Amino acid sequence: MDFKKVNLIASKDIMEYLSTVFPFISMFVALCFLSIFFISAVYAFFQAAFVAQAFPSFAKNFNVNDMIVTPYLGFVAFFSILIIPIISAKAFSQERKLKTIELLFTYPFREIELVFGKIISSFIIYFVFLFFAFLYLVLFIFVYSFINKGAMDFSIVISGFIGLLLLGLSVISISVFVSTFVDDIVPAWAISLVIVLIFWLIGYTGDFANVMYKNFVKTISLGNNFENFSKGVIDLKNVAYFLSFNLLFIYLSVISLMEKD
């Protein structure tokens, strides 16, 4: 694989992203909702702090991670699932709609280079979204640590960020795969979202079934594998799951393109 070619494809896609406003509008709207949720969580936290002063027994369960950070990470994950298909479902579907995919195949690019280039460009756009999503969370922790005259544990923020990066890559790989066989952006976004939601929610169906099925669906669930990251735990088993998940859909994308070449 030639990484110069991968970089060329990624750079081309990023320039195309910058020429359109819809992905950025969707990210802006998501960030507005995230800021509202975050402000509400912080307000509820300080309201509870006053109650904790009056009831010492309640103060034992009073924790900024449980009341703000973990719920906020879950909310960021939810919006990531919604907006990433908007960003990455256009990877090949737009090329197919504009009939430029045949032209793309005439260039000396291998299928794996095309797929990686599309994934990297989407990931860079998503990283910008995550940067702003985490900006006020990190600022709050610094301010909170200063007010309490002590350093706060950043481990949950770091693990949450890593988890969201891995989750984002998984959603991108699904969306890029779907875009290889769908000719329009809107259906590609819808199909990608449905597949992602199935993988996200399937773990909850295990609560109503036998142990074998429960263990299986929780193993393949995006939501269950992200949960540890949102609690400050980086488990190699969860990391391996996300990496394997990405490799699977990258492989499927390459195979899909090879069949159409």
C-alpha positions in Angstrom: 0.0 0.0 0.0 1.3 3.4 -1.1 0.7 5.9 1.7 1.4 8.8 -0.6 -1.6 7.7 -2.7 -3.7 7.3 0.5 -2.8 10.8 1.5 -3.7 12.1 -1.9 -7.2 10.6 -1.7 -7.7 11.8 1.8 -6.6 15.3 0.9 -8.9 15.4 -2.1 -11.9 14.3 0.1 -11.1 16.8 2.8 -11.2 19.6 0.2 -14.5 18.3 -1.0 -15.8 18.3 2.6 -14.7 21.9 3.0 -16.6 22.9 -0.1 -19.9 21.7 1.4 -21.7 23.0 4.5 -24.1 20.2 5.4 -21.6 18.0 7.4 -20.5 21.0 9.3 -24.0 22.2 10.0 -24.8 18.8 11.4 -21.7 18.9 13.6 -22.6 22.4 14.8 -26.2 21.4 15.7 -24.8 18.3 17.6 -22.3 20.5 19.5 -25.2 22.9 20.4 -27.1 20.0 21.9 -24.0 18.7 23.6 -23.4 22.1 25.2 -27.0 22.3 26.4 -26.7 18.8 28.0 -23.3 19.7 29.5 -24.5 23.0 31.0 -27.6 21.2 32.4 -25.4 18.4 33.9 -23.1 21.0 35.5 -26.0 22.9 36.9 -27.6 19.7 38.3 -24.2 18.8 39.8 -23.8 22.1 41.7 -27.5 21.9 42.8 -26.7 18.4 44.2 -23.6 19.8 45.9 -25.7 22.1 48.0 -27.9 19.2 49.1 -24.7 17.2 49.9 -23.6 19.9 52.3 -26.8 19.5 54.3 -26.9 15.7 54.1 -23.4 14.2 54.7 -24.7 10.7 54.0 -25.6 11.8 50.4 -22.1 13.2 49.9 -20.6 9.7 49.9 -22.3 9.0 46.6 -21.5 12.5 45.2 -19.1 12.1 42.3 -18.3 14.4 39.4 -17.4 11.5 37.1 -20.7 9.7 37.7 -22.8 12.9 37.5 -21.2 14.7 34.6 -18.3 13.0 32.8 -19.7 9.5 32.1 -23.2 10.7 31.1 -21.6 13.3 28.8 -19.4 10.7 27.2 -22.5 8.6 26.4 -24.2 11.6 24.9 -21.2 12.3 22.7 -21.2 8.7 21.6 -24.9 9.0 20.7 -24.3 12.1 18.5 -21.2 10.5 17.0 -23.4 7.6 15.8 -25.8 10.1 14.2 -23.4 12.5 12.4 -20.6 10.2 11.3 -22.7 8.5 8.6 -23.5 12.0 7.3 -19.8 12.6 7.0 -18.6 9.3 5.7 -21.6 7.7 3.8 -20.7 10.0 0.8 -17.3 8.3 0.5 -18.1 6.2 -2.6 -21.9 6.8 -3.0 -21.2 10.3 -4.2 -18.6 9.0 -6.6 -21.2 6.5 -7.9 -23.9 9.1 -8.2 -21.7 11.5 -10.1 -20.4 8.6 -12.3 -16.8 9.5 -11.3 -16.1 6.1 -9.7 -15.2 4.6 -13.1 -12.7 7.5 -13.6 -11.3 6.8 -10.1 -10.6 3.2 -11.1 -8.6 4.4 -14.1 -6.1 6.0 -11.8 -3.2 3.8 -10.4 -4.9 3.3 -7.0 -5.5 0.0 -5.4 -8.8 -0.7 -3.7 -7.2 -0.7 -0.2 -5.7 2.7 -0.9 -9.1 4.1 -1.9 -10.7 2.7 1.2 -8.1 3.9 3.6 -8.0 7.4 2.0 -11.8 7.7 2.4 -11.6 6.5 6.0 -8.8 8.8 7.0 -10.5 11.9 5.5 -13.7 11.1 7.5 -11.8 10.4 10.6 -10.0 13.8 10.4 -13.4 15.6 10.2 -14.7 13.5 13.1 -11.6 14.3 15.1 -12.4 18.1 14.7 -15.9 17.4 16.1 -14.4 15.5 19.1 -11.9 18.2 19.8 -14.7 20.8 20.3 -16.9 18.3 22.1 -14.2 17.7 24.7 -13.0 21.3 24.9 -15.5 22.5 27.5 -15.3 19.2 29.4 -11.6 19.6 29.8 -11.9 23.3 30.7 -14.6 22.4 33.3 -12.3 19.8 34.9 -9.4 22.3 35.2 -11.7 24.9 36.8 -13.3 22.3 39.1 -9.8 21.1 40.2 -8.7 24.7 40.8 -11.9 25.5 42.9 -11.3 22.3 45.0 -7.5 23.0 45.2 -6.6 19.6 44.0 -5.9 17.8 40.7 -8.7 15.8 39.3 -8.2 12.3 37.8 -8.2 12.7 34.0 -8.1 9.0 33.4 -11.8 8.8 32.6 -11.6 11.6 30.1 -8.6 10.0 28.4 -10.2 6.6 28.2 -13.4 8.1 27.0 -11.7 10.0 24.3 -9.9 6.8 23.2 -13.2 4.9 23.2 -14.9 7.5 21.1 -12.0 7.5 18.6 -12.4 3.7 18.3 -16.2 3.9 18.1 -15.9 6.6 15.5 -13.6 4.5 13.4 -16.0 1.6 13.6 -19.0 3.8 12.4 -16.8 5.3 9.6 -15.8 1.8 8.4 -19.4 0.7 8.3 -20.5 3.8 6.4 -17.7 3.6 3.9 -18.6 -0.1 3.3 -22.3 0.8 2.7 -21.2 3.6 0.3 -19.5 1.1 -1.9 -22.8 -0.4 -3.1 -25.3 2.5 -2.6 -25.6 5.1 -5.3 -27.0 8.0 -3.3 -25.9 9.7 -0.1 -29.3 9.7 1.7 -29.9 6.0 1.4 -26.3 5.3 2.3 -26.6 7.4 5.4 -29.9 5.7 6.4 -28.6 2.2 5.9 -25.4 3.0 7.7 -27.3 4.4 10.6 -29.6 1.4 10.9 -26.6 -1.0 10.8 -24.8 1.0 13.5 -27.9 1.2 15.7 -28.3 -2.6 15.5 -24.7 -3.1 16.6 -25.2 -0.5 19.3 -28.5 -1.7 20.7 -28.1 -5.5 20.2 -26.4 -5.9 23.6 -29.6 -4.9 25.4 -31.5 -7.7 23.9 -29.4 -10.2 25.8 -31.1 -9.2 29.1 -34.2 -11.1 27.9 -32.5 -14.3 26.7 -30.4 -17.2 27.8 -26.8 -16.8 29.0 -25.2 -18.0 25.7 -27.1 -15.5 23.6 -26.5 -12.8 26.2 -22.7 -13.3 26.2 -22.7 -13.4 22.4 -24.6 -10.2 21.8 -22.7 -8.3 24.5 -19.5 -9.4 22.9 -20.4 -8.0 19.4 -22.3 -4.9 20.7 -20.7 -1.5 20.0 -22.4 -0.1 23.1 -21.2 -2.7 25.5 -17.6 -2.5 24.3 -17.7 1.3 24.6 -19.1 1.2 28.1 -15.8 0.4 29.9 -14.1 3.4 28.2 -16.8 5.7 29.5 -16.1 4.5 33.0 -12.4 5.1 32.8 -11.4 1.5 32.0 -9.2 0.6 29.0 -9.7 -3.1 28.5 -7.5 -4.7 25.8 -10.5 -7.0 25.0 -12.6 -4.0 24.0 -9.7 -2.5 22.1 -9.2 -5.7 20.2 -12.9 -5.8 19.4 -13.0 -2.4 17.8 -9.8 -3.0 15.8 -11.2 -6.3 14.6 -14.5 -4.7 13.8 -12.7 -2.0 11.7 -10.6 -4.6 9.8 -13.7 -6.6 9.0 -15.5 -3.7 7.4 -12.4 -2.4 5.6 -12.0 -5.9 4.2 -15.6 -6.0 3.1 -15.2 -2.5 1.5 -12.2 -3.7 -0.5 -14.0 -6.8 -1.7 -17.0 -4.8 -2.7 -14.9 -2.4 -4.8 -13.0 -5.3 -6.4 -16.3 -6.8 -7.6 -17.2 -3.5 -9.2 -13.8 -2.8 -10.7 
